[in-house]
């Protein structure tokens, strides 16, 4: 099963975990409690307290484990460049003002 989160708030009990696959660029924000984050092929784990965040900087598996009852937010990276411009253009209202040169 694959969940598309976008930007989601999750509650975890102590020792529960969330597995993130290929999450490079995803931001993990600890809203309450404490989180332990470990990334595949990295020797440096991260511990977050309430109000702290980190960005996953590797492809592969990342485990986010609650060290106590915790609430976290997962934020997918924002689109940039051409995709951002295209999305902005598509969101413009139809029939808006026009400019003549």
C-alpha positions in Angstrom: 0.0 0.0 0.0 1.2 3.5 -0.8 -0.1 6.6 0.9 0.1 10.0 -0.8 0.4 12.4 2.1 1.0 15.8 0.6 1.0 17.5 4.0 -0.4 15.4 6.7 -0.5 15.4 10.5 -0.1 12.1 12.2 -0.3 10.9 15.8 1.9 8.1 17.1 2.0 6.3 20.4 5.4 5.5 22.0 7.4 3.1 19.8 5.1 3.3 16.8 6.8 4.2 13.5 6.3 5.5 10.1 8.3 4.1 7.2 9.1 6.6 4.4 10.5 5.1 1.1 12.5 7.3 -1.2 11.5 10.4 0.7 14.4 12.7 -0.3 13.3 16.3 0.2 10.4 15.4 2.5 10.3 17.5 5.7 9.4 15.8 9.0 8.2 18.3 11.7 7.7 17.2 15.3 4.7 19.1 16.6 4.7 17.4 20.1 6.6 14.6 21.8 9.9 13.3 20.5 10.9 11.5 17.3 13.9 9.4 16.3 14.7 9.4 12.6 17.1 7.0 10.9 17.9 6.9 7.2 19.2 4.0 5.2 23.0 4.1 4.6 23.5 6.9 7.1 25.3 6.6 10.4 23.9 9.9 11.8 20.4 9.5 13.3 18.3 12.6 14.2 16.2 13.1 17.4 13.6 15.8 17.2 11.7 17.5 20.0 8.5 19.6 19.7 9.0 22.5 17.3 11.9 21.0 15.5 12.1 19.6 12.0 14.5 18.0 9.5 14.5 17.2 5.8 15.2 13.7 4.6 18.3 13.9 2.4 18.6 10.4 1.1 16.7 8.0 -1.1 15.9 4.6 0.4 14.2 3.8 3.6 13.7 6.3 6.4 12.2 5.2 9.7 10.5 7.8 12.0 9.9 6.4 15.5 8.0 8.0 18.3 10.1 8.1 21.5 7.0 9.2 23.4 3.4 9.9 22.4 4.0 12.3 19.5 2.4 14.3 16.7 4.2 15.0 13.5 3.7 16.6 10.2 5.0 15.2 6.9 5.5 17.7 4.2 6.3 16.7 0.6 8.7 18.9 -1.2 7.3 21.8 -3.1 7.4 21.8 -6.9 9.9 24.1 -8.4 10.9 25.5 -11.8 8.7 24.7 -14.8 6.2 22.6 -12.9 5.6 25.4 -10.4 5.1 27.9 -13.2 2.7 25.6 -15.0 0.7 25.0 -11.9 0.5 28.7 -11.2 -0.7 29.3 -14.8 -3.4 26.6 -14.5 -4.7 28.1 -11.3 -5.4 31.5 -12.8 -9.1 32.3 -13.2 -10.6 32.0 -16.7 -11.9 35.2 -18.1 -9.7 37.4 -16.0 -8.2 40.7 -17.2 -6.2 40.8 -20.4 -3.3 43.0 -21.3 -2.8 44.5 -24.7 0.6 45.7 -25.9 
